[in-house]
């Protein structure tokens, strides 16, 4: 048994490769588009929930921009020297030098506003 006065933090990776959990917790995108480790399927989360654990911030993530290569593989892209992000109208919508999580959130916000179309 685990006893805690204030709570237990389960540090177990993510669930970016579990589309059912992504849908349940409102995480945008599809597991095929993530660059996270293949083992991040939320099994530890599900075990904790089954044991009665509460959850919070399940819609949050380490939003990082990336590039998809022509062969379908992806790579993290934490800087864009000489490049800019533009929306569907060709307008720049984010400071590319911002911290990667802020840049990722800006891309998600633009997607929510139907300003950006991802390949």
Backbone as XML, in Angstrom:
<?xml version="1.0"?>
<chain id="A" units="angstrom">
  <residue number="1" name="UNK">
    <atom name="N" x="0.844" y="-1.183" z="0.000"/>
    <atom name="CA" x="0.000" y="0.000" z="0.000"/>
    <atom name="C" x="0.885" y="1.240" z="0.000"/>
  </residue>
  <residue number="2" name="UNK">
    <atom name="N" x="0.405" y="2.254" z="-0.631"/>
    <atom name="CA" x="1.107" y="3.534" z="-0.676"/>
    <atom name="C" x="0.363" y="4.501" z="0.227"/>
  </residue>
  <residue number="3" name="UNK">
    <atom name="N" x="1.091" y="5.117" z="1.142"/>
    <atom name="CA" x="0.492" y="6.102" z="2.040"/>
    <atom name="C" x="1.156" y="7.444" z="1.764"/>
  </residue>
  <residue number="4" name="UNK">
    <atom name="N" x="0.343" y="8.459" z="1.676"/>
    <atom name="CA" x="0.869" y="9.798" z="1.427"/>
    <atom name="C" x="-0.024" y="10.812" z="2.109"/>
  </residue>
  <residue number="5" name="UNK">
    <atom name="N" x="0.581" y="11.831" z="2.688"/>
    <atom name="CA" x="-0.203" y="12.875" z="3.339"/>
    <atom name="C" x="-0.833" y="13.828" z="2.333"/>
  </residue>
  <residue number="6" name="UNK">
    <atom name="N" x="-0.091" y="14.156" z="1.288"/>
    <atom name="CA" x="-0.578" y="15.170" z="0.356"/>
    <atom name="C" x="-0.775" y="14.665" z="-1.059"/>
  </residue>
  <residue number="7" name="UNK">
    <atom name="N" x="-0.180" y="13.572" z="-1.414"/>
    <atom name="CA" x="-0.364" y="13.066" z="-2.764"/>
    <atom name="C" x="0.831" y="12.277" z="-3.250"/>
  </residue>
  <residue number="8" name="UNK">
    <atom name="N" x="0.655" y="11.675" z="-4.378"/>
    <atom name="CA" x="1.700" y="10.880" z="-5.015"/>
    <atom name="C" x="1.841" y="11.377" z="-6.447"/>
  </residue>
  <residue number="9" name="UNK">
    <atom name="N" x="3.054" y="11.594" z="-6.875"/>
    <atom name="CA" x="3.317" y="11.986" z="-8.252"/>
    <atom name="C" x="3.805" y="10.757" z="-9.005"/>
  </residue>
  <residue number="10" name="UNK">
    <atom name="N" x="3.068" y="10.385" z="-10.018"/>
    <atom name="CA" x="3.450" y="9.245" z="-10.847"/>
    <atom name="C" x="4.156" y="9.793" z="-12.087"/>
  </residue>
  <residue number="11" name="UNK">
    <atom name="N" x="5.456" y="9.616" z="-12.141"/>
    <atom name="CA" x="6.242" y="10.083" z="-13.279"/>
    <atom name="C" x="6.472" y="8.887" z="-14.191"/>
  </residue>
  <residue number="12" name="UNK">
    <atom name="N" x="5.689" y="8.811" z="-15.249"/>
    <atom name="CA" x="5.682" y="7.584" z="-16.047"/>
    <atom name="C" x="5.654" y="7.831" z="-17.542"/>
  </residue>
  <residue number="13" name="UNK">
    <atom name="N" x="6.188" y="8.943" z="-17.990"/>
    <atom name="CA" x="6.110" y="9.200" z="-19.422"/>
    <atom name="C" x="4.732" y="9.710" z="-19.794"/>
  </residue>
  <residue number="14" name="UNK">
    <atom name="N" x="4.388" y="9.560" z="-21.040"/>
    <atom name="CA" x="3.126" y="10.097" z="-21.517"/>
    <atom name="C" x="2.219" y="9.040" z="-22.088"/>
  </residue>
  <residue number="15" name="UNK">
    <atom name="N" x="1.238" y="9.518" z="-22.845"/>
    <atom name="CA" x="0.320" y="8.607" z="-23.526"/>
    <atom name="C" x="0.082" y="9.066" z="-24.957"/>
  </residue>
  <residue number="16" name="UNK">
    <atom name="N" x="1.104" y="9.697" z="-25.542"/>
    <atom name="CA" x="0.936" y="10.244" z="-26.886"/>
    <atom name="C" x="0.684" y="9.197" z="-27.952"/>
  </residue>
  <residue number="17" name="UNK">
    <atom name="N" x="0.998" y="7.933" z="-27.676"/>
    <atom name="CA" x="0.728" y="6.869" z="-28.648"/>
    <atom name="C" x="-0.524" y="6.073" z="-28.293"/>
  </residue>
  <residue number="18" name="UNK">
    <atom name="N" x="-1.445" y="6.694" z="-27.565"/>
    <atom name="CA" x="-2.710" y="6.063" z="-27.205"/>
    <atom name="C" x="-3.830" y="6.999" z="-27.654"/>
  </residue>
  <residue number="19" name="UNK">
    <atom name="N" x="-4.381" y="6.750" z="-28.836"/>
    <atom name="CA" x="-5.400" y="7.646" z="-29.395"/>
    <atom name="C" x="-6.655" y="7.719" z="-28.537"/>
  </residue>
  <residue number="20" name="UNK">
    <atom name="N" x="-7.018" y="6.625" z="-27.883"/>
    <atom name="CA" x="-8.209" y="6.644" z="-27.022"/>
    <atom name="C" x="-8.020" y="7.631" z="-25.864"/>
  </residue>
  <residue number="21" name="UNK">
    <atom name="N" x="-6.855" y="7.597" z="-25.237"/>
    <atom name="CA" x="-6.588" y="8.534" z="-24.143"/>
    <atom name="C" x="-6.455" y="9.960" z="-24.662"/>
  </residue>
  <residue number="22" name="UNK">
    <atom name="N" x="-5.877" y="10.136" z="-25.825"/>
    <atom name="CA" x="-5.774" y="11.480" z="-26.404"/>
    <atom name="C" x="-7.160" y="12.072" z="-26.588"/>
  </residue>
  <residue number="23" name="UNK">
    <atom name="N" x="-8.085" y="11.269" z="-27.087"/>
    <atom name="CA" x="-9.456" y="11.740" z="-27.282"/>
    <atom name="C" x="-10.114" y="12.028" z="-25.939"/>
  </residue>
  <residue number="24" name="UNK">
    <atom name="N" x="-9.983" y="11.110" z="-25.001"/>
    <atom name="CA" x="-10.624" y="11.249" z="-23.687"/>
    <atom name="C" x="-10.174" y="12.520" z="-22.971"/>
  </residue>
  <residue number="25" name="UNK">
    <atom name="N" x="-8.884" y="12.857" z="-23.065"/>
    <atom name="CA" x="-8.356" y="13.991" z="-22.317"/>
    <atom name="C" x="-8.172" y="15.246" z="-23.168"/>
  </residue>
  <residue number="26" name="UNK">
    <atom name="N" x="-8.649" y="15.237" z="-24.389"/>
    <atom name="CA" x="-8.629" y="16.435" z="-25.214"/>
    <atom name="C" x="-7.266" y="16.823" z="-25.745"/>
  </residue>
  <residue number="27" name="UNK">
    <atom name="N" x="-6.416" y="15.849" z="-25.986"/>
    <atom name="CA" x="-5.095" y="16.134" z="-26.555"/>
    <atom name="C" x="-5.236" y="16.147" z="-28.074"/>
  </residue>
  <residue number="28" name="UNK">
    <atom name="N" x="-4.936" y="17.271" z="-28.711"/>
    <atom name="CA" x="-5.125" y="17.354" z="-30.161"/>
    <atom name="C" x="-4.154" y="16.470" z="-30.931"/>
  </residue>
  <residue number="29" name="UNK">
    <atom name="N" x="-4.523" y="16.203" z="-32.148"/>
    <atom name="CA" x="-3.645" y="15.449" z="-33.030"/>
    <atom name="C" x="-3.870" y="13.954" z="-32.962"/>
  </residue>
  <residue number="30" name="UNK">
    <atom name="N" x="-3.057" y="13.252" z="-33.690"/>
    <atom name="CA" x="-3.155" y="11.808" z="-33.825"/>
    <atom name="C" x="-1.824" y="11.191" z="-33.415"/>
  </residue>
  <residue number="31" name="UNK">
    <atom name="N" x="-1.867" y="9.996" z="-32.874"/>
    <atom name="CA" x="-0.632" y="9.356" z="-32.411"/>
    <atom name="C" x="0.381" y="9.169" z="-33.536"/>
  </residue>
  <residue number="32" name="UNK">
    <atom name="N" x="-0.066" y="9.078" z="-34.766"/>
    <atom name="CA" x="0.874" y="8.889" z="-35.871"/>
    <atom name="C" x="1.735" y="10.125" z="-36.097"/>
  </residue>
  <residue number="33" name="UNK">
    <atom name="N" x="1.303" y="11.269" z="-35.558"/>
    <atom name="CA" x="2.029" y="12.515" z="-35.763"/>
    <atom name="C" x="2.987" y="12.865" z="-34.629"/>
  </residue>
  <residue number="34" name="UNK">
    <atom name="N" x="3.014" y="12.074" z="-33.577"/>
    <atom name="CA" x="3.860" y="12.412" z="-32.439"/>
    <atom name="C" x="5.282" y="11.898" z="-32.629"/>
  </residue>
  <residue number="35" name="UNK">
    <atom name="N" x="6.215" y="12.588" z="-32.019"/>
    <atom name="CA" x="7.607" y="12.162" z="-32.050"/>
    <atom name="C" x="8.024" y="11.556" z="-30.720"/>
  </residue>
  <residue number="36" name="UNK">
    <atom name="N" x="7.063" y="11.343" z="-29.831"/>
    <atom name="CA" x="7.361" y="10.760" z="-28.527"/>
    <atom name="C" x="7.732" y="9.295" z="-28.636"/>
  </residue>
  <residue number="37" name="UNK">
    <atom name="N" x="8.340" y="8.756" z="-27.588"/>
    <atom name="CA" x="8.735" y="7.345" z="-27.595"/>
    <atom name="C" x="7.548" y="6.417" z="-27.829"/>
  </residue>
  <residue number="38" name="UNK">
    <atom name="N" x="7.773" y="5.357" z="-28.591"/>
    <atom name="CA" x="6.694" y="4.422" z="-28.923"/>
    <atom name="C" x="6.083" y="3.774" z="-27.692"/>
  </residue>
  <residue number="39" name="UNK">
    <atom name="N" x="6.862" y="3.664" z="-26.615"/>
    <atom name="CA" x="6.351" y="3.031" z="-25.406"/>
    <atom name="C" x="5.401" y="3.893" z="-24.601"/>
  </residue>
  <residue number="40" name="UNK">
    <atom name="N" x="5.260" y="5.159" z="-24.956"/>
    <atom name="CA" x="4.371" y="6.052" z="-24.213"/>
    <atom name="C" x="2.920" y="5.814" z="-24.627"/>
  </residue>
  <residue number="41" name="UNK">
    <atom name="N" x="2.324" y="4.801" z="-24.001"/>
    <atom name="CA" x="0.947" y="4.410" z="-24.311"/>
    <atom name="C" x="0.004" y="4.599" z="-23.129"/>
  </residue>
  <residue number="42" name="UNK">
    <atom name="N" x="0.503" y="5.186" z="-22.052"/>
    <atom name="CA" x="-0.355" y="5.496" z="-20.916"/>
    <atom name="C" x="-0.643" y="4.342" z="-19.978"/>
  </residue>
  <residue number="43" name="UNK">
    <atom name="N" x="0.104" y="3.256" z="-20.073"/>
    <atom name="CA" x="-0.186" y="2.085" z="-19.240"/>
    <atom name="C" x="-0.050" y="2.395" z="-17.753"/>
  </residue>
  <residue number="44" name="UNK">
    <atom name="N" x="0.967" y="3.161" z="-17.362"/>
    <atom name="CA" x="1.117" y="3.515" z="-15.950"/>
    <atom name="C" x="-0.016" y="4.432" z="-15.501"/>
  </residue>
  <residue number="45" name="UNK">
    <atom name="N" x="-0.427" y="5.347" z="-16.366"/>
    <atom name="CA" x="-1.563" y="6.214" z="-16.041"/>
    <atom name="C" x="-2.809" y="5.372" z="-15.785"/>
  </residue>
  <residue number="46" name="UNK">
    <atom name="N" x="-3.072" y="4.451" z="-16.695"/>
    <atom name="CA" x="-4.265" y="3.609" z="-16.567"/>
    <atom name="C" x="-4.212" y="2.759" z="-15.304"/>
  </residue>
  <residue number="47" name="UNK">
    <atom name="N" x="-3.030" y="2.266" z="-14.945"/>
    <atom name="CA" x="-2.892" y="1.479" z="-13.715"/>
    <atom name="C" x="-3.177" y="2.347" z="-12.497"/>
  </residue>
  <residue number="48" name="UNK">
    <atom name="N" x="-2.665" y="3.563" z="-12.492"/>
    <atom name="CA" x="-2.926" y="4.482" z="-11.387"/>
    <atom name="C" x="-4.396" y="4.831" z="-11.271"/>
  </residue>
  <residue number="49" name="UNK">
    <atom name="N" x="-5.031" y="5.100" z="-12.390"/>
    <atom name="CA" x="-6.463" y="5.417" z="-12.397"/>
    <atom name="C" x="-7.264" y="4.226" z="-11.889"/>
  </residue>
  <residue number="50" name="UNK">
    <atom name="N" x="-6.896" y="3.029" z="-12.328"/>
    <atom name="CA" x="-7.591" y="1.817" z="-11.875"/>
    <atom name="C" x="-7.439" y="1.620" z="-10.368"/>
  </residue>
  <residue number="51" name="UNK">
    <atom name="N" x="-6.326" y="2.119" z="-9.803"/>
    <atom name="CA" x="-6.097" y="1.997" z="-8.364"/>
    <atom name="C" x="-6.772" y="3.119" z="-7.578"/>
  </residue>
  <residue number="52" name="UNK">
    <atom name="N" x="-7.477" y="4.012" z="-8.294"/>
    <atom name="CA" x="-8.214" y="5.076" z="-7.618"/>
    <atom name="C" x="-7.553" y="6.432" z="-7.631"/>
  </residue>
  <residue number="53" name="UNK">
    <atom name="N" x="-6.476" y="6.587" z="-8.376"/>
    <atom name="CA" x="-5.776" y="7.869" z="-8.422"/>
    <atom name="C" x="-6.599" y="8.917" z="-9.159"/>
  </residue>
  <residue number="54" name="UNK">
    <atom name="N" x="-6.493" y="10.150" z="-8.691"/>
    <atom name="CA" x="-7.059" y="11.285" z="-9.412"/>
    <atom name="C" x="-6.020" y="11.759" z="-10.420"/>
  </residue>
  <residue number="55" name="UNK">
    <atom name="N" x="-6.476" y="12.431" z="-11.450"/>
    <atom name="CA" x="-5.558" y="12.973" z="-12.450"/>
    <atom name="C" x="-5.825" y="14.457" z="-12.630"/>
  </residue>
  <residue number="56" name="UNK">
    <atom name="N" x="-4.855" y="15.139" z="-13.181"/>
    <atom name="CA" x="-4.996" y="16.562" z="-13.453"/>
    <atom name="C" x="-4.050" y="16.918" z="-14.595"/>
  </residue>
  <residue number="57" name="UNK">
    <atom name="N" x="-4.396" y="17.937" z="-15.331"/>
    <atom name="CA" x="-3.557" y="18.463" z="-16.414"/>
    <atom name="C" x="-3.260" y="17.432" z="-17.492"/>
  </residue>
  <residue number="58" name="UNK">
    <atom name="N" x="-4.166" y="16.511" z="-17.703"/>
    <atom name="CA" x="-3.937" y="15.451" z="-18.691"/>
    <atom name="C" x="-3.980" y="15.974" z="-20.126"/>
  </residue>
  <residue number="59" name="UNK">
    <atom name="N" x="-4.449" y="17.204" z="-20.317"/>
    <atom name="CA" x="-4.479" y="17.787" z="-21.659"/>
    <atom name="C" x="-3.201" y="18.566" z="-21.967"/>
  </residue>
  <residue number="60" name="UNK">
    <atom name="N" x="-2.292" y="18.626" z="-21.014"/>
    <atom name="CA" x="-1.052" y="19.366" z="-21.201"/>
    <atom name="C" x="0.029" y="18.458" z="-21.770"/>
  </residue>
  <residue number="61" name="UNK">
    <atom name="N" x="0.980" y="19.061" z="-22.440"/>
    <atom name="CA" x="2.042" y="18.273" z="-23.058"/>
    <atom name="C" x="3.272" y="19.140" z="-23.274"/>
  </residue>
  <residue number="62" name="UNK">
    <atom name="N" x="4.339" y="18.508" z="-23.673"/>
    <atom name="CA" x="5.570" y="19.184" z="-24.047"/>
    <atom name="C" x="5.448" y="19.463" z="-25.537"/>
  </residue>
  <residue number="63" name="UNK">
    <atom name="N" x="4.747" y="20.526" z="-25.878"/>
    <atom name="CA" x="4.489" y="20.839" z="-27.283"/>
    <atom name="C" x="5.774" y="21.327" z="-27.926"/>
  </residue>
  <residue number="64" name="UNK">
    <atom name="N" x="6.252" y="20.582" z="-28.868"/>
    <atom name="CA" x="7.496" y="20.929" z="-29.541"/>
    <atom name="C" x="7.294" y="20.843" z="-31.045"/>
  </residue>
  <residue number="65" name="UNK">
    <atom name="N" x="7.750" y="21.841" z="-31.772"/>
    <atom name="CA" x="7.613" y="21.773" z="-33.226"/>
    <atom name="C" x="8.513" y="20.697" z="-33.810"/>
  </residue>
  <residue number="66" name="UNK">
    <atom name="N" x="8.113" y="20.183" z="-34.918"/>
    <atom name="CA" x="8.911" y="19.171" z="-35.587"/>
    <atom name="C" x="8.726" y="19.245" z="-37.084"/>
  </residue>
  <residue number="67" name="UNK">
    <atom name="N" x="9.467" y="18.440" z="-37.752"/>
    <atom name="CA" x="9.403" y="18.373" z="-39.210"/>
    <atom name="C" x="9.095" y="16.948" z="-39.625"/>
  </residue>
  <residue number="68" name="UNK">
    <atom name="N" x="8.267" y="16.806" z="-40.630"/>
    <atom name="CA" x="8.006" y="15.489" z="-41.200"/>
    <atom name="C" x="8.757" y="15.407" z="-42.521"/>
  </residue>
  <residue number="69" name="UNK">
    <atom name="N" x="9.601" y="14.404" z="-42.631"/>
    <atom name="CA" x="10.402" y="14.210" z="-43.833"/>
    <atom name="C" x="9.568" y="13.530" z="-44.922"/>
  </residue>
  <residue number="70" name="UNK">
    <atom name="N" x="9.986" y="13.622" z="-46.171"/>
    <atom name="CA" x="9.234" y="12.993" z="-47.269"/>
    <atom name="C" x="8.988" y="11.497" z="-47.074"/>
  </residue>
  <residue number="71" name="UNK">
    <atom name="N" x="9.879" y="10.810" z="-46.340"/>
    <atom name="CA" x="9.678" y="9.369" z="-46.135"/>
    <atom name="C" x="8.719" y="9.065" z="-44.985"/>
  </residue>
  <residue number="72" name="UNK">
    <atom name="N" x="8.150" y="10.116" z="-44.358"/>
    <atom name="CA" x="7.175" y="9.930" z="-43.286"/>
    <atom name="C" x="7.757" y="9.955" z="-41.893"/>
  </residue>
  <residue number="73" name="UNK">
    <atom name="N" x="9.083" y="9.915" z="-41.756"/>
    <atom name="CA" x="9.687" y="9.997" z="-40.433"/>
    <atom name="C" x="9.659" y="11.444" z="-39.954"/>
  </residue>
  <residue number="74" name="UNK">
    <atom name="N" x="9.735" y="11.610" z="-38.647"/>
    <atom name="CA" x="9.690" y="12.948" z="-38.066"/>
    <atom name="C" x="10.929" y="13.213" z="-37.245"/>
  </residue>
  <residue number="75" name="UNK">
    <atom name="N" x="11.211" y="14.480" z="-37.025"/>
    <atom name="CA" x="12.354" y="14.876" z="-36.209"/>
    <atom name="C" x="11.990" y="16.130" z="-35.438"/>
  </residue>
  <residue number="76" name="UNK">
    <atom name="N" x="12.521" y="16.233" z="-34.212"/>
    <atom name="CA" x="12.341" y="17.457" z="-33.448"/>
    <atom name="C" x="13.037" y="18.585" z="-34.179"/>
  </residue>
  <residue number="77" name="UNK">
    <atom name="N" x="12.473" y="19.756" z="-34.083"/>
    <atom name="CA" x="13.073" y="20.931" z="-34.700"/>
    <atom name="C" x="12.948" y="22.063" z="-33.692"/>
  </residue>
  <residue number="78" name="UNK">
    <atom name="N" x="13.963" y="22.234" z="-32.861"/>
    <atom name="CA" x="13.882" y="23.203" z="-31.775"/>
    <atom name="C" x="14.380" y="24.584" z="-32.172"/>
  </residue>
  <residue number="79" name="UNK">
    <atom name="N" x="14.810" y="24.755" z="-33.370"/>
    <atom name="CA" x="15.205" y="26.065" z="-33.848"/>
    <atom name="C" x="14.986" y="26.124" z="-35.355"/>
  </residue>
  <residue number="80" name="UNK">
    <atom name="N" x="14.787" y="27.317" z="-35.832"/>
    <atom name="CA" x="14.524" y="27.501" z="-37.258"/>
    <atom name="C" x="15.332" y="28.684" z="-37.759"/>
  </residue>
  <residue number="81" name="UNK">
    <atom name="N" x="16.631" y="28.529" z="-37.822"/>
    <atom name="CA" x="17.492" y="29.603" z="-38.283"/>
    <atom name="C" x="17.119" y="29.976" z="-39.714"/>
  </residue>
  <residue number="82" name="UNK">
    <atom name="N" x="16.728" y="31.223" z="-39.886"/>
    <atom name="CA" x="16.398" y="31.707" z="-41.216"/>
    <atom name="C" x="15.041" y="31.274" z="-41.723"/>
  </residue>
  <residue number="83" name="UNK">
    <atom name="N" x="14.255" y="30.579" z="-40.920"/>
    <atom name="CA" x="12.926" y="30.142" z="-41.346"/>
    <atom name="C" x="11.846" y="30.839" z="-40.539"/>
  </residue>
  <residue number="84" name="UNK">
    <atom name="N" x="10.652" y="30.893" z="-41.091"/>
    <atom name="CA" x="9.525" y="31.494" z="-40.380"/>
    <atom name="C" x="8.311" y="30.579" z="-40.490"/>
  </residue>
  <residue number="85" name="UNK">
    <atom name="N" x="7.413" y="30.688" z="-39.531"/>
    <atom name="CA" x="6.140" y="29.977" z="-39.555"/>
    <atom name="C" x="5.099" y="30.935" z="-40.119"/>
  </residue>
  <residue number="86" name="UNK">
    <atom name="N" x="4.394" y="30.504" z="-41.125"/>
    <atom name="CA" x="3.333" y="31.324" z="-41.699"/>
    <atom name="C" x="2.029" y="30.539" z="-41.693"/>
  </residue>
  <residue number="87" name="UNK">
    <atom name="N" x="0.924" y="31.287" z="-41.676"/>
    <atom name="CA" x="-0.386" y="30.649" z="-41.709"/>
    <atom name="C" x="-0.811" y="30.399" z="-43.151"/>
  </residue>
  <residue number="88" name="UNK">
    <atom name="N" x="-2.052" y="29.956" z="-43.321"/>
    <atom name="CA" x="-2.546" y="29.625" z="-44.659"/>
    <atom name="C" x="-2.615" y="30.829" z="-45.592"/>
  </residue>
  <residue number="89" name="UNK">
    <atom name="N" x="-2.549" y="32.045" z="-45.018"/>
    <atom name="CA" x="-2.552" y="33.257" z="-45.836"/>
    <atom name="C" x="-1.151" y="33.829" z="-46.027"/>
  </residue>
  <residue number="90" name="UNK">
    <atom name="N" x="-0.138" y="33.090" z="-45.598"/>
    <atom name="CA" x="1.234" y="33.542" z="-45.751"/>
    <atom name="C" x="1.675" y="34.551" z="-44.712"/>
  </residue>
  <residue number="91" name="UNK">
    <atom name="N" x="0.896" y="34.706" z="-43.625"/>
    <atom name="CA" x="1.239" y="35.672" z="-42.582"/>
    <atom name="C" x="1.994" y="34.978" z="-41.444"/>
  </residue>
  <residue number="92" name="UNK">
    <atom name="N" x="3.065" y="35.587" z="-41.014"/>
    <atom name="CA" x="3.826" y="35.064" z="-39.873"/>
    <atom name="C" x="2.950" y="35.170" z="-38.629"/>
  </residue>
  <residue number="93" name="UNK">
    <atom name="N" x="2.896" y="34.112" z="-37.818"/>
    <atom name="CA" x="2.002" y="34.134" z="-36.658"/>
    <atom name="C" x="2.685" y="33.814" z="-35.335"/>
  </residue>
  <residue number="94" name="UNK">
    <atom name="N" x="4.003" y="33.633" z="-35.336"/>
    <atom name="CA" x="4.692" y="33.298" z="-34.096"/>
    <atom name="C" x="6.150" y="33.723" z="-34.197"/>
  </residue>
  <residue number="95" name="UNK">
    <atom name="N" x="6.739" y="34.013" z="-33.050"/>
    <atom name="CA" x="8.166" y="34.291" z="-32.982"/>
    <atom name="C" x="8.892" y="32.948" z="-32.955"/>
  </residue>
  <residue number="96" name="UNK">
    <atom name="N" x="9.587" y="32.624" z="-33.995"/>
    <atom name="CA" x="10.254" y="31.327" z="-34.119"/>
    <atom name="C" x="11.375" y="31.141" z="-33.100"/>
  </residue>
  <residue number="97" name="UNK">
    <atom name="N" x="11.817" y="32.221" z="-32.471"/>
    <atom name="CA" x="12.858" y="32.130" z="-31.447"/>
    <atom name="C" x="12.289" y="31.923" z="-30.050"/>
  </residue>
  <residue number="98" name="UNK">
    <atom name="N" x="10.981" y="31.853" z="-29.935"/>
    <atom name="CA" x="10.350" y="31.631" z="-28.633"/>
    <atom name="C" x="10.703" y="30.238" z="-28.121"/>
  </residue>
  <residue number="99" name="UNK">
    <atom name="N" x="10.512" y="30.046" z="-26.833"/>
    <atom name="CA" x="10.727" y="28.716" z="-26.257"/>
    <atom name="C" x="9.864" y="27.715" z="-27.021"/>
  </residue>
  <residue number="100" name="UNK">
    <atom name="N" x="10.395" y="26.499" z="-27.232"/>
    <atom name="CA" x="9.718" y="25.524" z="-28.090"/>
    <atom name="C" x="8.305" y="25.202" z="-27.631"/>
  </residue>
  <residue number="101" name="UNK">
    <atom name="N" x="8.057" y="25.162" z="-26.304"/>
    <atom name="CA" x="6.701" y="24.851" z="-25.859"/>
    <atom name="C" x="5.741" y="25.982" z="-26.205"/>
  </residue>
  <residue number="102" name="UNK">
    <atom name="N" x="6.216" y="27.224" z="-26.162"/>
    <atom name="CA" x="5.363" y="28.358" z="-26.557"/>
    <atom name="C" x="5.105" y="28.336" z="-28.059"/>
  </residue>
  <residue number="103" name="UNK">
    <atom name="N" x="6.133" y="28.001" z="-28.817"/>
    <atom name="CA" x="5.968" y="27.902" z="-30.261"/>
    <atom name="C" x="4.953" y="26.804" z="-30.592"/>
  </residue>
  <residue number="104" name="UNK">
    <atom name="N" x="5.073" y="25.660" z="-29.938"/>
    <atom name="CA" x="4.126" y="24.566" z="-30.159"/>
    <atom name="C" x="2.705" y="24.959" z="-29.812"/>
  </residue>
  <residue number="105" name="UNK">
    <atom name="N" x="2.529" y="25.684" z="-28.698"/>
    <atom name="CA" x="1.183" y="26.138" z="-28.307"/>
    <atom name="C" x="0.629" y="27.141" z="-29.323"/>
  </residue>
  <residue number="106" name="UNK">
    <atom name="N" x="1.502" y="27.984" z="-29.875"/>
    <atom name="CA" x="1.053" y="28.941" z="-30.892"/>
    <atom name="C" x="0.567" y="28.212" z="-32.139"/>
  </residue>
  <residue number="107" name="UNK">
    <atom name="N" x="1.248" y="27.137" z="-32.522"/>
    <atom name="CA" x="0.808" y="26.340" z="-33.672"/>
    <atom name="C" x="-0.551" y="25.717" z="-33.374"/>
  </residue>
  <residue number="108" name="UNK">
    <atom name="N" x="-0.721" y="25.159" z="-32.170"/>
    <atom name="CA" x="-2.013" y="24.565" z="-31.802"/>
    <atom name="C" x="-3.119" y="25.605" z="-31.808"/>
  </residue>
  <residue number="109" name="UNK">
    <atom name="N" x="-2.839" y="26.800" z="-31.283"/>
    <atom name="CA" x="-3.848" y="27.862" z="-31.276"/>
    <atom name="C" x="-4.232" y="28.253" z="-32.699"/>
  </residue>
  <residue number="110" name="UNK">
    <atom name="N" x="-3.248" y="28.357" z="-33.577"/>
    <atom name="CA" x="-3.538" y="28.694" z="-34.974"/>
    <atom name="C" x="-4.362" y="27.597" z="-35.638"/>
  </residue>
  <residue number="111" name="UNK">
    <atom name="N" x="-4.090" y="26.341" z="-35.278"/>
    <atom name="CA" x="-4.886" y="25.234" z="-35.823"/>
    <atom name="C" x="-6.330" y="25.338" z="-35.344"/>
  </residue>
  <residue number="112" name="UNK">
    <atom name="N" x="-6.521" y="25.672" z="-34.048"/>
    <atom name="CA" x="-7.870" y="25.814" z="-33.496"/>
    <atom name="C" x="-8.653" y="26.910" z="-34.203"/>
  </residue>
  <residue number="113" name="UNK">
    <atom name="N" x="-7.963" y="27.934" z="-34.660"/>
    <atom name="CA" x="-8.609" y="29.048" z="-35.350"/>
    <atom name="C" x="-8.690" y="28.817" z="-36.855"/>
  </residue>
  <residue number="114" name="UNK">
    <atom name="N" x="-8.343" y="27.610" z="-37.302"/>
    <atom name="CA" x="-8.348" y="27.257" z="-38.726"/>
    <atom name="C" x="-7.479" y="28.189" z="-39.562"/>
  </residue>
  <residue number="115" name="UNK">
    <atom name="N" x="-6.377" y="28.655" z="-38.977"/>
    <atom name="CA" x="-5.453" y="29.521" z="-39.702"/>
    <atom name="C" x="-4.284" y="28.747" z="-40.295"/>
  </residue>
  <residue number="116" name="UNK">
    <atom name="N" x="-4.066" y="27.539" z="-39.788"/>
    <atom name="CA" x="-2.919" y="26.746" z="-40.214"/>
    <atom name="C" x="-3.392" y="25.370" z="-40.633"/>
  </residue>
  <residue number="117" name="UNK">
    <atom name="N" x="-2.866" y="24.898" z="-41.729"/>
    <atom name="CA" x="-3.127" y="23.540" z="-42.187"/>
    <atom name="C" x="-1.815" y="22.782" z="-42.144"/>
  </residue>
  <residue number="118" name="UNK">
    <atom name="N" x="-1.802" y="21.692" z="-41.403"/>
    <atom name="CA" x="-0.593" y="20.879" z="-41.351"/>
    <atom name="C" x="-0.628" y="19.853" z="-42.470"/>
  </residue>
  <residue number="119" name="UNK">
    <atom name="N" x="0.555" y="19.463" z="-42.951"/>
    <atom name="CA" x="0.580" y="18.477" z="-44.042"/>
    <atom name="C" x="-0.012" y="17.149" z="-43.628"/>
  </residue>
</chain>
